[in-house]
């Protein structure tokens, strides 16, 4: 299966980002308890509820109806030290695409809400992660400008029953809602499970770094004064 060398700059995923006031997606910040958010996205195809604490311990409770995605999100939470609860259901009897993409959209909105105006954060993060023969680099910029470069060619289209193309769709949806620039590069790899797992670990570690507060910063890390 061929990877997309450069995919989706700034184009929102299907359904797009929805304001917390619009039908289909609601969000709630919990003041006084760290950087947290709770978001619900309900459509005719899926129903997804997410609770996120950015400054967590890596604990997770994940049930999306897509077992491989559950596994990847557990890895993401653990390696990013995010506390994450995801409950989702969808029309998986038709295809798992709707569920995977809508979980990405909802998780992205949760990060966006939890980070607020992004004052004090480091903004940039990067990680290169090996998993046996696979080696993947992920670089992120919480710039407010969504753009994904996905340079990953999986050697086979499926990972068990999971469609490997959906990794790109998840990332496209996720970054569009967070509002971040993401570059994913697979340097080498033979096993598609290893490649995708290294991708999620790299994303987690890069985001953990980018969301950390820098005590030297006043406001946001931008000459524009806003991210």
C-alpha positions in Angstrom: 0.0 0.0 0.0 1.4 3.4 -1.0 1.7 6.1 1.7 0.7 9.6 1.1 3.9 11.6 0.9 2.1 15.0 1.5 -1.4 14.9 2.7 -4.1 17.4 3.5 -2.8 20.9 4.3 -5.5 22.7 6.3 -8.4 20.8 4.8 -10.8 19.7 7.5 -11.8 16.1 7.8 -15.3 15.0 7.0 -17.8 16.7 9.3 -15.1 19.3 10.2 -14.6 20.9 13.5 -17.7 21.9 15.2 -18.2 24.6 17.8 -19.3 23.4 21.2 -22.5 25.4 20.6 -23.4 23.6 17.4 -25.5 20.4 17.2 -23.4 17.3 17.2 -20.5 18.3 19.5 -20.4 19.7 23.0 -17.4 20.5 25.1 -16.8 21.4 28.7 -13.7 22.7 30.5 -13.4 21.8 34.2 -11.9 24.8 36.0 -9.5 24.3 38.9 -8.6 20.8 38.0 -5.7 21.2 35.6 -5.9 21.2 31.8 -9.0 19.1 31.3 -11.9 18.8 28.8 -14.9 16.7 28.2 -16.4 16.5 24.7 -19.3 14.7 23.1 -19.8 14.3 19.4 -23.1 12.7 18.3 -24.1 12.2 14.7 -26.3 9.8 12.8 -23.2 7.6 12.2 -21.4 7.7 15.6 -21.6 8.7 19.2 -18.3 9.6 20.9 -17.6 10.8 24.4 -14.1 11.8 25.5 -12.7 13.0 28.8 -9.1 14.2 28.7 -6.6 15.5 31.3 -3.4 16.7 29.6 -1.4 16.7 32.8 -2.1 13.1 33.8 -0.4 9.8 34.6 -1.1 7.9 31.4 -4.2 6.1 32.6 -6.9 5.2 30.1 -10.3 3.6 29.6 -10.9 3.1 25.9 -13.9 1.5 24.1 -14.5 2.7 20.6 -15.9 -0.5 18.9 -12.6 -0.7 16.9 -10.2 -2.9 18.9 -7.0 -1.9 17.1 -7.9 1.8 17.6 -8.5 1.1 21.3 -5.0 -0.4 21.5 -3.4 2.6 19.8 -5.2 5.1 22.0 -4.2 3.2 25.1 -0.6 3.4 23.9 -1.0 7.1 23.1 -2.3 7.9 26.6 0.4 5.9 28.3 3.3 7.4 26.4 2.0 10.9 26.5 1.1 10.8 30.2 -2.5 11.8 29.3 -5.4 10.6 31.3 -8.0 9.6 28.7 -11.4 8.1 28.7 -13.0 7.3 25.3 -16.4 5.7 24.9 -17.7 5.4 21.3 -20.1 3.5 19.2 -20.8 3.7 15.5 -22.0 2.0 12.3 -19.0 -0.4 12.2 -21.2 -2.9 10.4 -21.0 -0.6 7.4 -17.3 0.4 7.9 -15.0 1.4 10.7 -14.1 4.6 8.9 -16.8 6.8 10.5 -15.8 5.7 14.0 -12.1 6.1 13.5 -12.4 9.6 12.0 -15.0 10.8 14.5 -12.8 9.7 17.5 -10.0 11.7 15.9 -12.2 14.7 15.5 -13.5 14.5 19.1 -10.0 13.9 20.6 -8.7 16.8 18.7 -11.4 19.1 20.0 -10.7 17.8 23.6 -7.0 18.8 23.2 -8.0 22.2 21.8 -10.4 22.9 24.6 -8.0 21.7 27.3 -5.1 23.8 26.1 -7.2 27.0 25.8 -5.2 29.9 24.6 -1.9 27.8 24.9 -0.2 30.4 27.0 3.1 29.2 28.4 3.4 26.0 26.4 6.5 25.0 24.5 4.5 24.7 21.3 7.0 22.4 19.4 7.6 18.8 20.1 9.4 15.9 18.3 10.1 12.2 18.9 11.7 9.4 17.0 10.6 6.0 18.2 11.8 2.6 17.3 9.8 -0.7 17.5 12.0 -3.6 16.6 12.7 -3.0 12.8 10.4 0.0 12.5 11.6 3.6 13.1 9.2 6.5 12.9 9.6 10.3 13.6 6.8 12.6 14.5 7.2 16.4 14.7 4.4 18.7 15.9 3.8 22.4 16.1 0.7 23.7 18.0 0.6 26.7 15.7 -3.2 26.9 15.2 -2.6 26.1 11.5 -3.6 22.5 10.7 -1.3 20.7 8.2 -0.4 17.1 7.9 2.5 15.6 6.1 2.2 11.8 6.3 5.2 10.0 4.7 4.3 6.4 5.7 4.1 3.5 3.3 2.7 0.4 5.0 3.8 -2.9 3.5 0.3 -4.3 3.7 -3.1 -2.7 3.6 -4.5 -4.4 6.6 -3.4 -5.0 10.2 -5.5 -7.9 11.2 -9.0 -6.7 10.4 -8.0 -3.0 10.6 -7.6 -0.9 7.5 -4.2 0.7 7.6 -5.4 3.7 5.5 -7.5 4.8 8.5 -4.3 5.9 10.4 -4.0 8.7 8.0 -7.7 9.6 8.3 -7.4 9.6 12.1 -4.4 11.9 12.1 -6.1 14.2 9.5 -9.2 14.5 11.7 -7.2 14.9 14.9 -4.8 17.6 13.7 -7.6 19.6 12.0 -9.4 20.0 15.3 -6.3 20.7 17.5 -5.1 23.2 14.9 -1.5 21.8 14.6 1.1 21.1 12.1 2.2 17.4 12.1 4.9 15.6 10.1 5.1 11.9 10.3 8.0 10.1 8.6 8.6 6.3 8.6 12.3 5.8 8.1 12.0 2.0 7.8 9.8 -0.9 8.8 8.6 -4.3 7.7 5.7 -5.0 10.1 2.7 -2.6 9.7 1.6 -3.1 13.3 5.1 -2.0 14.4 5.0 1.0 12.1 1.6 2.2 13.3 2.4 1.6 17.0 5.6 3.6 16.6 3.6 6.4 15.0 1.2 6.6 17.9 4.0 6.5 20.5 5.9 9.2 18.6 2.8 11.4 18.4 2.2 10.9 22.1 5.8 11.8 23.1 5.9 14.8 20.7 2.6 16.2 22.1 3.7 15.6 25.6 6.7 17.8 24.9 4.8 20.5 23.0 2.1 20.8 25.7 4.6 21.2 28.6 4.8 24.6 30.2 8.0 26.6 29.9 8.5 28.8 33.1 10.4 31.4 31.0 7.4 32.1 28.8 4.9 34.9 29.3 1.9 34.5 27.0 2.4 32.4 23.9 5.5 31.4 22.0 4.8 33.5 18.9 5.6 37.0 17.8 2.0 37.3 16.7 0.8 37.1 20.3 -1.6 34.3 19.6 -1.5 30.7 18.5 
